[in-house]
Amino acid sequence: MNTLGLEKANIHRVKQGMMLVSFPCLTCIITPFGAQTETSSVRSTILWQTQTHSINMTSPIIFYDLPSTLTVNAWSPNTWKTRYALNIKGVAYKTEWVEYPDIEALAKKIGAPPTGAKADGSPSYTLPIINDPNTGKVVSDSFLIAEYLDATYPSGTTLFPPGTKPLMAALEAGVIGGIGSIFPHQLAISCYILNPSSEKYFRATREATYGKKIEEFSPAGAQRDADWAKAKEGLAAVDGWLSKNGGGKFVMGNTVSYADGILGAWLTWIKIANGESSAAWKDFASWHGGRWGTYITNLQPFATVL
């Protein structure tokens, strides 16, 4: 797995969601957030669990995210997971924007752990990354970042209520499996909103992987329409799960958690990349009785881009 990959932690969670034949392992190349090794994940989890007291925050956490040409700037689903986590936790942070070609140099400079390996076996470095000047810790991988925030700043909103981590992993598998059919379209339109250096990188790496131009990933017509219809059908299961939360605004009823960071991030990617006023987003938001549009509206207090 190279820098085109999702975090391996996510790959383990979404095996049942990899259903695309014409785009093999498509879920593995949505973003630059590379594979997190299992050993690193376990080691990091143990590290966070040894921290049993709250840190006195005197400086904001530095959050590294991918920019775009859009006014909101933030667009990427995996970095949106971390942005939601930071906002839900309620800790002070600031964003530093990093273009695709600059991620590896930044990670090495600040001592960010690699999140996987390239085809040649060398380390790959991906976003999201946080750098916490209050503890000196630099953390990669969205799930590990959320774990770190809970362990280090327990006085804020709890991201993982006791016993919920496996359920949140399963939720992400269900969401990615549900919307996987529209990933070709999402990849293509994501390319179009990037700044020049990132657009060049994104286009070259994705086109090399699939052997076709970005413009050929999801051309308008019957196939794209079928892909969106399949996503609507795929999300029906997630809609059913949320219908059991007692009518609350969030995944866990009226308790906001990292589950909302996960679901919110994938839906926010669709909303932002297509455009809030686009026919595609308006249609998506109306599915399942308007579930997804209402959900994203409810999550707006935690969608601040600092």
Secondary structure, 3 states (H helix, E strand, C coil): CCCCCCCHHHHHHCHHHCCCCCCCCHHHCCCCCCCCCHHHHHHHHHHHHCCCCCCCCCCCEEEEECCCCCCCCCCCHHHHHHHHHHHHHCCCEEEEECCHHHHHHHHHHHCCCCCEECCCCCEECCCCEEEECCCCEEEECHHHHHHHHHHHCCCCCCCCCCCCHHHHHHHHHHHHHHHHHHHHHHHHHHHHCCCHHHHHHHHHHHHHHHCCCHHHCCCCCHHHHHHHHHHHHHCHHHHHHHCCCCCCCECEECECCHHHHHHHHHHHHHHHHHCCCCHHHHHHHHHHHHHHHHHHHHCHHHCCCC
